[in-house]
Amino acid sequence: MRVEAKMCREQQAIQLAIAENDPLQSRRDVAAAAAKAWGREALQADKREAGYIDPRDRLDAEITLEFAQEADLERSENAR
């Protein structure tokens, strides 16, 4: 599932607040790592929302189309 940049930034802010204020160091560490990950995802979401198509997404679409075409061919051959 792809998430919007706005949601990523909201989650990043929540995690940053935990990282700054939680009394337990281990939870602060986990929250800081989560905030970093949400920040990276926000950057990716910005690109997607701006219309950038990742080459891996394009390759996935091409592979899916190839499988669909092969399945259509098999169905037409089996119908004979």
RAJO-V984998 format. One record per backbone hydrogen bond with DSSP energy under -0.5 kcal/mol. NH is the residue of the N-H (numbers start at 1). CO is the residue of the C=O. E is the energy in kcal/mol with one decimal. If there is no record, write none. Layout:
<<NH CO E> <NH CO E>>
//
This chain:
<<8 4 -2.0> <9 5 -2.5> <10 6 -2.0> <11 7 -2.6> <12 8 -2.5> <13 9 -2.2> <14 10 -2.1> <15 11 -2.5> <16 12 -2.5> <17 13 -2.2> <18 14 -1.9> <19 15 -2.7> <20 16 -1.7> <21 17 -1.8> <22 18 -2.6> <25 23 -0.5> <28 24 -2.0> <29 25 -2.5> <30 26 -2.2> <31 27 -2.6> <32 28 -2.3> <33 29 -2.1> <34 30 -2.5> <35 31 -2.7> <36 32 -2.0> <37 33 -2.2> <38 34 -2.8> <39 35 -2.1> <40 36 -2.1> <41 37 -2.4> <42 38 -2.2> <43 39 -1.7> <44 40 -1.9> <45 41 -2.7> <46 42 -2.4> <47 43 -1.7> <48 44 -2.4> <49 45 -2.9> <50 46 -1.4> <51 48 -1.6> <52 47 -2.5> <54 52 -0.6> <57 54 -0.6> <58 54 -2.0> <59 55 -2.4> <60 56 -2.5> <61 57 -2.2> <62 58 -2.2> <63 59 -2.5> <64 60 -2.5> <65 61 -2.3> <66 62 -2.2> <67 63 -2.4> <68 64 -2.2> <69 65 -2.5> <70 66 -2.4> <71 67 -2.4> <72 68 -2.3> <73 69 -2.3> <74 70 -2.5> <75 71 -2.4> <76 72 -2.3> <77 73 -2.2> <78 74 -2.3> <79 75 -1.3> <80 77 -0.7>>
//
